[in-house]
């Protein structure tokens, strides 16, 4: 093989890897959609699409916050615990009115975000360690506040969980609105540009005079509030508060959606469109396995495999 031929092969491989990272998630969605269309009974029904959209909404909302954290060269492992804490706070304060309870749940998520961001920005703790500590503490606090499952009987919450506009569920509309908002923040605001710069090189961002600490705290506050929103919506859909199981392994689903969507774990880039597609991909993958009578544990294995493949593709591209 001549040097010219070898160079062409290498260039073609680089081009393929680049296309895979940029558009692979969309191809995966199309392939799974076609597979389910052919092999899964009633997949193309309106009721099935509604169910899939409602189920993916909380994952997408959490993944939006995770994308911000990963884009800043961090990660937020506490998102599942924040969901659990939000459902406990919601149930605990629902007697004061649903909107007050929802607001308190959001404040709880913001407080966890401030704690995460402060440990990372001021104390210098690695994001994976700081958020791991809050993951354990947050779940424990949620269980202290609400030790067991509790039914939620409130008209406003019931409407939020099952209501719709022209057939589109509130949960889906809220998730779509948040995705558009986060995309706008990342692309069009100073905060978004600073976040990406910090994720690309934190020392360079400091030398450039960027408010690194403030931005990092805001990143984790946003992640915490988005996880709390997802917890409230999940509670409304289930009409029950269950801090024992709500949000379990949500961090895995969120990281998978973000990484598969093209946001590198090394930071410096945030792809919101890819994150949305990644969340849809995970939902379709889960549906495919469940509809064909495979146990839920296979879903976790499949998600882990998808993460490894996505990280490998990004790593190979980074070498070039």
C-alpha positions as CSV (number, residue, x, y, z in Angstrom):
1,X,0.0,0.0,0.0
2,X,1.5,3.3,-1.1
3,X,1.7,6.4,1.1
4,X,-0.9,8.1,-1.1
5,X,-3.4,5.2,-0.7
6,X,-2.7,5.0,3.0
7,X,-3.4,8.7,3.3
8,X,-6.7,8.3,1.4
9,X,-7.8,5.4,3.7
10,X,-6.9,7.4,6.8
11,X,-8.8,10.5,5.4
12,X,-11.8,8.3,4.6
13,X,-11.7,6.8,8.1
14,X,-11.5,10.3,9.7
15,X,-14.4,11.5,7.6
16,X,-16.5,8.5,8.6
17,X,-15.7,9.0,12.3
18,X,-16.6,12.7,12.0
19,X,-19.9,11.9,10.3
20,X,-20.6,9.2,12.9
21,X,-20.0,11.6,15.8
22,X,-22.0,14.4,14.2
23,X,-24.9,12.5,12.8
24,X,-24.7,9.0,14.2
25,X,-27.4,9.7,16.8
26,X,-29.9,10.8,14.2
27,X,-29.1,7.7,12.1
28,X,-29.6,5.6,15.2
29,X,-33.0,7.1,15.8
30,X,-34.1,6.5,12.2
31,X,-32.9,2.9,12.3
32,X,-34.6,2.1,15.6
33,X,-37.8,3.8,14.4
34,X,-37.8,1.7,11.2
35,X,-37.0,-1.5,13.1
36,X,-39.9,-0.9,15.5
37,X,-42.2,0.0,12.6
38,X,-41.6,-3.4,11.1
39,X,-41.3,-5.6,14.1
40,X,-43.3,-3.9,16.9
41,X,-47.1,-4.3,16.8
42,X,-49.0,-1.0,17.1
43,X,-45.8,1.1,17.1
44,X,-47.2,3.6,14.7
45,X,-50.4,4.3,16.8
46,X,-51.1,7.8,18.1
47,X,-51.4,6.4,21.7
48,X,-47.9,4.8,21.4
49,X,-46.3,8.0,20.2
50,X,-48.0,9.9,23.1
51,X,-46.7,7.3,25.6
52,X,-43.2,7.5,24.2
53,X,-43.1,11.3,24.3
54,X,-44.4,11.4,27.9
55,X,-41.8,8.9,29.0
56,X,-38.9,10.6,27.3
57,X,-39.8,14.1,28.6
58,X,-38.2,13.8,32.2
59,X,-35.1,12.1,30.7
60,X,-34.7,15.0,28.2
61,X,-35.1,17.7,30.9
62,X,-32.5,16.1,33.1
63,X,-30.2,15.6,30.1
64,X,-30.4,19.3,29.3
65,X,-28.8,20.1,32.6
66,X,-26.3,17.3,32.2
67,X,-25.3,18.7,28.9
68,X,-24.4,22.1,30.5
69,X,-22.4,20.3,33.2
70,X,-20.5,18.1,30.7
71,X,-20.0,21.1,28.4
72,X,-18.2,22.9,31.3
73,X,-15.9,19.8,31.6
74,X,-17.8,18.4,34.5
75,X,-20.6,16.0,35.3
76,X,-23.6,15.9,37.6
77,X,-24.2,12.6,39.2
78,X,-26.7,14.0,41.7
79,X,-29.6,14.6,39.2
80,X,-31.4,11.4,40.2
81,X,-31.2,12.3,43.9
82,X,-32.5,15.8,43.1
83,X,-35.5,14.2,41.5
84,X,-36.1,12.2,44.6
85,X,-35.6,15.2,46.8
86,X,-38.0,17.3,44.7
87,X,-40.8,14.7,45.0
88,X,-40.3,14.5,48.8
89,X,-40.5,18.3,49.1
90,X,-43.5,18.4,46.8
91,X,-45.4,15.9,48.9
92,X,-44.4,17.5,52.2
93,X,-45.5,21.0,51.3
94,X,-48.5,20.2,49.0
95,X,-50.8,21.2,51.8
96,X,-49.8,24.8,51.3
97,X,-50.9,24.7,47.7
98,X,-49.5,23.1,44.6
99,X,-47.6,26.1,43.3
100,X,-45.9,26.8,46.6
101,X,-44.9,23.1,46.8
102,X,-43.6,23.2,43.3
103,X,-41.6,26.3,44.0
104,X,-40.1,24.8,47.1
105,X,-39.2,21.7,45.1
106,X,-37.3,23.9,42.6
107,X,-35.6,25.7,45.4
108,X,-34.4,22.3,46.7
109,X,-32.9,21.5,43.4
110,X,-31.2,24.9,43.3
111,X,-29.7,24.4,46.7
112,X,-28.2,21.1,45.7
113,X,-26.8,22.9,42.6
114,X,-25.3,25.6,44.7
115,X,-23.6,23.0,46.9
116,X,-22.3,21.1,43.9
117,X,-21.0,24.3,42.2
118,X,-19.4,25.7,45.4
119,X,-17.5,22.5,46.0
120,X,-16.2,22.5,42.5
121,X,-15.6,26.2,42.0
122,X,-14.3,27.3,45.5
123,X,-13.1,24.1,47.2
124,X,-11.6,22.6,44.0
125,X,-13.3,19.2,44.4
126,X,-13.5,17.2,41.2
127,X,-17.0,17.3,39.7
128,X,-17.4,13.5,39.8
129,X,-16.5,13.5,43.5
130,X,-18.6,16.5,44.5
131,X,-21.7,15.4,42.7
132,X,-21.3,11.8,44.0
133,X,-21.3,13.1,47.5
134,X,-24.5,15.1,46.9
135,X,-26.0,12.1,45.1
136,X,-25.7,10.1,48.3
137,X,-26.7,12.9,50.6
138,X,-29.6,14.1,48.5
139,X,-31.2,10.6,48.3
140,X,-30.7,10.2,52.0
141,X,-32.4,13.6,52.7
142,X,-35.2,12.7,50.4
143,X,-35.9,9.5,52.4
144,X,-35.7,11.3,55.7
145,X,-38.3,13.8,54.6
146,X,-40.5,11.1,53.0
147,X,-39.6,7.5,54.1
148,X,-42.1,5.7,51.9
149,X,-44.3,6.1,48.8
150,X,-47.2,8.6,49.2
151,X,-50.1,9.2,46.8
152,X,-50.5,12.7,45.5
153,X,-54.1,13.8,45.4
154,X,-54.3,17.3,43.9
155,X,-56.2,18.5,40.9
156,X,-53.5,20.8,39.7
157,X,-50.9,18.0,39.8
158,X,-53.2,15.6,38.1
159,X,-53.8,18.1,35.3
160,X,-50.1,18.7,34.9
161,X,-49.4,15.0,34.7
162,X,-52.3,14.0,32.3
163,X,-53.5,17.3,30.6
164,X,-52.7,18.3,27.1
165,X,-53.1,21.1,24.5
166,X,-54.5,19.9,21.2
167,X,-53.5,16.4,22.1
168,X,-50.0,17.2,23.0
169,X,-49.3,16.5,26.7
170,X,-48.2,19.3,29.0
171,X,-45.1,17.3,29.9
172,X,-44.0,17.2,26.2
173,X,-44.6,20.9,25.7
174,X,-42.6,21.8,28.8
175,X,-39.7,19.6,27.8
176,X,-39.7,21.1,24.3
177,X,-39.9,24.6,25.7
178,X,-37.0,23.9,28.0
179,X,-34.9,22.4,25.2
180,X,-35.4,25.6,23.1
181,X,-34.6,27.8,26.1
182,X,-31.4,25.9,26.9
183,X,-30.4,25.9,23.2
184,X,-30.9,29.7,23.1
185,X,-28.9,30.2,26.3
186,X,-26.0,28.1,25.0
187,X,-25.9,29.7,21.5
188,X,-27.0,33.3,22.0
189,X,-26.0,34.5,25.5
190,X,-22.8,35.5,27.2
191,X,-23.3,32.8,29.8
192,X,-23.4,30.1,27.1
193,X,-20.2,31.4,25.4
194,X,-18.5,31.6,28.8
195,X,-19.6,28.1,29.7
196,X,-18.1,26.7,26.5
197,X,-14.9,28.6,26.9
198,X,-14.5,27.3,30.5
199,X,-15.1,23.8,29.3
200,X,-12.5,24.2,26.5
201,X,-9.8,25.4,28.9
202,X,-10.4,26.6,32.4
203,X,-7.0,28.1,32.9
204,X,-7.3,30.1,29.7
205,X,-10.7,31.3,30.7
206,X,-9.3,32.5,34.0
207,X,-6.5,34.4,32.2
208,X,-9.1,35.9,29.9
209,X,-10.9,37.3,33.0
210,X,-14.0,35.2,32.7
211,X,-16.0,34.7,35.9
212,X,-15.2,31.0,36.1
213,X,-16.6,30.4,39.6
214,X,-19.8,32.2,39.0
215,X,-20.4,30.4,35.8
216,X,-19.7,27.0,37.3
217,X,-22.1,27.6,40.1
218,X,-24.8,28.7,37.7
219,X,-24.2,25.6,35.6
220,X,-24.9,23.3,38.5
221,X,-27.8,25.4,39.7
222,X,-29.4,25.0,36.2
223,X,-28.7,21.3,36.3
224,X,-30.3,21.0,39.8
225,X,-33.4,23.1,38.9
226,X,-33.9,21.1,35.6
227,X,-33.7,17.8,37.6
228,X,-36.2,19.2,40.1
229,X,-38.6,20.1,37.2
230,X,-38.2,16.5,35.9
231,X,-39.0,15.2,39.4
232,X,-42.1,17.3,39.8
233,X,-43.4,16.3,36.3
234,X,-42.6,12.6,37.0
235,X,-44.5,12.9,40.3
236,X,-47.5,14.5,38.5
237,X,-47.5,11.8,35.9
238,X,-47.3,8.9,38.4
239,X,-49.7,10.7,40.9
240,X,-47.4,9.5,43.7
241,X,-44.2,10.6,45.5
242,X,-41.7,7.7,45.7
243,X,-38.2,9.0,46.7
244,X,-37.0,5.4,47.0
245,X,-37.2,4.7,43.3
246,X,-37.8,8.0,41.5
247,X,-34.7,9.1,39.6
248,X,-32.8,5.8,40.1
249,X,-30.1,5.5,37.4
250,X,-31.4,8.7,35.8
251,X,-27.8,10.0,35.7
252,X,-26.9,7.1,33.4
253,X,-29.7,7.9,31.0
254,X,-28.8,11.6,31.0
255,X,-25.1,11.0,30.4
256,X,-25.9,8.6,27.6
257,X,-28.2,11.0,25.9
258,X,-25.6,13.8,26.1
259,X,-22.6,11.8,25.1
260,X,-24.4,10.0,22.2
261,X,-25.7,13.4,21.1
262,X,-22.2,14.6,20.4
263,X,-21.2,16.6,23.5
264,X,-17.7,15.4,24.4
265,X,-16.9,14.5,28.0
266,X,-13.8,16.7,27.7
267,X,-16.0,19.7,27.6
268,X,-15.9,22.8,25.4
269,X,-19.0,22.0,23.4
270,X,-22.7,21.6,24.0
271,X,-25.0,20.0,21.5
272,X,-28.6,20.5,22.5
273,X,-30.1,19.1,19.3
274,X,-28.0,16.0,19.7
275,X,-29.0,15.7,23.3
276,X,-32.7,15.7,22.3
277,X,-32.0,13.0,19.7
278,X,-30.0,11.1,22.2
279,X,-32.8,11.1,24.7
280,X,-35.2,9.9,22.0
281,X,-32.7,7.2,21.0
282,X,-32.5,5.9,24.6
283,X,-36.3,5.8,24.8
284,X,-36.6,3.9,21.5
285,X,-33.9,1.5,22.6
286,X,-35.7,0.8,25.8
287,X,-39.0,0.4,24.0
288,X,-37.5,-2.0,21.5
289,X,-36.1,-4.3,24.3
290,X,-39.2,-4.2,26.4
291,X,-41.6,-4.8,23.6
292,X,-39.7,-7.9,22.6
293,X,-39.8,-9.3,26.2
294,X,-36.2,-8.7,27.2
295,X,-35.7,-7.9,30.9
296,X,-35.0,-4.3,32.0
297,X,-31.5,-5.2,32.9
298,X,-30.7,-5.5,29.2
299,X,-31.6,-1.8,28.8
300,X,-28.9,-0.8,31.2
301,X,-26.3,-3.1,29.4
302,X,-27.4,-1.6,26.1
303,X,-27.0,2.0,27.4
304,X,-23.5,1.2,28.7
305,X,-22.5,-0.2,25.3
306,X,-23.8,2.9,23.6
307,X,-21.8,5.1,25.9
308,X,-18.6,3.2,25.3
309,X,-19.1,3.3,21.5
310,X,-19.8,7.1,21.6
311,X,-16.8,7.8,23.8
312,X,-14.6,5.6,21.6
313,X,-15.7,7.5,18.5
314,X,-15.0,10.8,20.1
315,X,-11.6,9.6,21.4
316,X,-10.6,8.3,17.9
317,X,-11.5,11.6,16.4
318,X,-9.6,13.5,19.1
319,X,-6.4,11.6,18.2
320,X,-6.6,13.1,14.7
